[in-house]
Amino acid sequence: MRLFYSLILSVAAVNAAAVDSIWTARYVVTMDAQRRVIENGAIAVTGDHIVAVGKRAEIDRDYQAKQRVDRPDAILAPGLINTHTHAAMSLFRGVADDMNLQDWLNNFIFPAEAKNVNREFVQWGTRLACMEMALSGTTTYTDMYYFEDAVAYATKEVGLRGVLGQTVIGFPVSDYKTPGEALAGTEKFFKEFANDPLIVPAVAPHAIYTVANEDLKACRMLANRYNKPLVIHLAETKHENDESLEKRGKTPTAALEAMGVLDGWTVAAHGVWLSDSDMAILKARNTGLAHCPSSNMKLASGVARVVQILALGIPMGLGTDGVAGSNNDVDMMEEMDLAAKLQKVTTMDPTALPAETAFAMATIIGAKALRMDSMIGSIEKGKRADIITVRLDQPHAVPIYNVYSQLVYALKASDVTDVMVNGRVIVRGKKILTIDPGPVMAKAAEYQEKVKRSLAK
Ligand SMILES: [Zn+2]
């Protein structure tokens, strides 16, 4: 009987297979292995994944959709992947700018966090940042903060994909008073989100200079026991490197390697001060890196040797860092533009990091850095439906000779029109569908006063 019924349906659809939605666009930028850019392209989506990618005429011939999204004057691209941020810090946006990292951390951020950060703060801050990320085309982000289970719930609410790292740090913080407590909490977090379609829980030892050796090792063991990632800040500043060389006789990378901390799934942020032998270690360990040009420029941390790192085949994605003093937004369109230009100006070579590579860092290379490239990072059959459309009907978007140049050097976060994550539309026509922005904006204003008062004392 069931066979008979489906037979009738397929005849009725003239051999066109039923799918949930068809998306069409002037250009489909796939970021697949051939780097295909399909003019008048389309994709078919069913459930959480992409069923087919091709010319609009082929997709329309082969598939029949319940829903259509036609964007004849837009680019359809993989969702952007932010490989390093601290989402809830959006509520500290701009609270202390224009100072060095140690001053900023010790005299502003750590005290401001001690006085303000609790579960509720993290929930509202994460909602705010996730809204900003969704509206600017980010579909996956990597986080390091406190109360990371609250981060996970807020992330799911907005509908983003997250690799979310529970912080482990060597002094009492808002959620846990000791690294031991933090590790126990992280294990609980791993179990709670063991099989979540959107959330990959992670352990996040803050950095080699804020976490004791034994705790760093314990983080690695916990991550490996549950096959989850370890995320960490690494070789961010010259100060971090010099201190490590002085105290340990080794660079931070070599010291972590000697302790076995890099032996497993790792995403390390910054990698500004890496020696050649550090790079060899990271290559051997297949460590994912997050390049954060805004943050490195703003804090004058230095310039990562992105060209060499990528040439070695080390997956280095892009991250915004922030959202407080190291970068005041979570705008990946800006990060791509800065990544390309920063390499050019510091190598005095305009060919150093082309637009296509910068866009790859924000998509497929970022996915590799997270070891999630079998699922996300490109528009390919079978991959998760994490996609964005970017409008081309604005003065700054025409004419268009090269899609990558347009995406990296001309288009803005505000040109992102639609966003789908895991097959669910979360932004349509520049409006967020999953959460009411009103209360989030009101809370941001409320926290502004509260944070200001707490720092005045
Ligand atoms: Zn950071």
Boltz pocket constraint, residues with backbone or C-beta under 6 A from the ligand:
constraints:
  - pocket:
      binder: B
      contacts: [[A, 84], [A, 85], [A, 86], [A, 233], [A, 269], [A, 321], [A, 322]]
      max_distance: 6.0
